[in-house]
């Protein structure tokens, strides 16, 4: 609904405000009048009328009002099977490409898309970027106004412009998936609807760019991770680490689909970061038992990933792989050399786990406490509290 309004209004803030007003009206009217047959269309129509009212009051925007009032807002369904697509007209994908316009700074592209497409709050996005909430809120406002003032078209760009925006779009899709796979905050570890939406949009993007190996690699990566989703929590919702998961609960169909897409991507012989991460995920899913995991090959793939895209997160994961392949002390030494993650709870949790395995409970307890101070997801906090209790016994 937001995407449909933004497309017509060319103004994020106006579209958001009008849609919020429509929600408020629905909350007042629907309990007594009943829910309309087509709620999304009702809400968009009311929001459109509210937007027209606002534009009428803007004397300096008369021309814009006349142009908008002459048009019609349509809401297209998103519940279509991918194989029947004759052309890509998905409004949320158009919204992603609008947010990924090269006139916006990369961090603004990703942040704005996360809010506009997935509904993440400024606070949630700020945590993902490790910046204050106020900083993120200002970044989002500036990005929305720049799109409005620059008259950026709300559409999937022509083929020749797709590569220029690809990196930002892929980053956005993976961040959407990661927020669904491991929520930064709240009472639930997993937000399945975000995982499903990221995969769906990734497949739509693959129809636009079928010969782009990094698009295929990203979809493969998301599918391979998603195959383990149901096993990541117990019946009571508690976090279960990969080595303790019931591997019979992994989704074999998603593993097969993800592996086939990865093979297709690798045949292009243009390896990129998403393909390498998918290859790592494939090695994990190929192991029938935890002890069958090929940690040396995983560490080698992280070496290549760090060469192509050096990030603290990749260095963290490489240190863990090396610890499992070459010894805990070697892994701890590498982990201590990773820069920029002192305020990242997973760095402290990883260090605590390696110290626990090395039978150094006192040091492990200190790291678990630090991870607890930083973690915001309740399920992760409960897991860390259990591990801390074990370390101080």
Buried (B, 14 or more C-beta within 10 A) or exposed (E): BBBBBBBBBBBBBBBBBBBEBBEEBBEEBEEEEEEBEEEEBBBBBBBBBBBBEBBEEEEEBEEBBEEBEEEEBEBEEBEEEEEEEEEEEBBBBBBBBBBBBEEBBEBBBBBBBBBBBBEBBBBBBBBBBEBEBEEBBEBBBBBBEBBBEEEBBBBBBEEEEBEEBBBBBBBBBBBBBBBBBBBBBEEEBBBEEBBBBBBBBBBBBBBBBEEBBBBBBBBBBBBBBBBBBBBBBEEEEEBBEBEEBEEEEBBEEBBEBBBEBBEBBBEBEEBBBBBBBBBBBBBBBEBEEBEEBBBEBBBBBBBEBBEEBEEEBBBBBBBBBBBBBBEBEEBBEBBEEBEEBEEBBBBBBBBBBBBBBBEBBEBBBBBBBBBBEBBBBBBBBBBBBEBBEEBEE
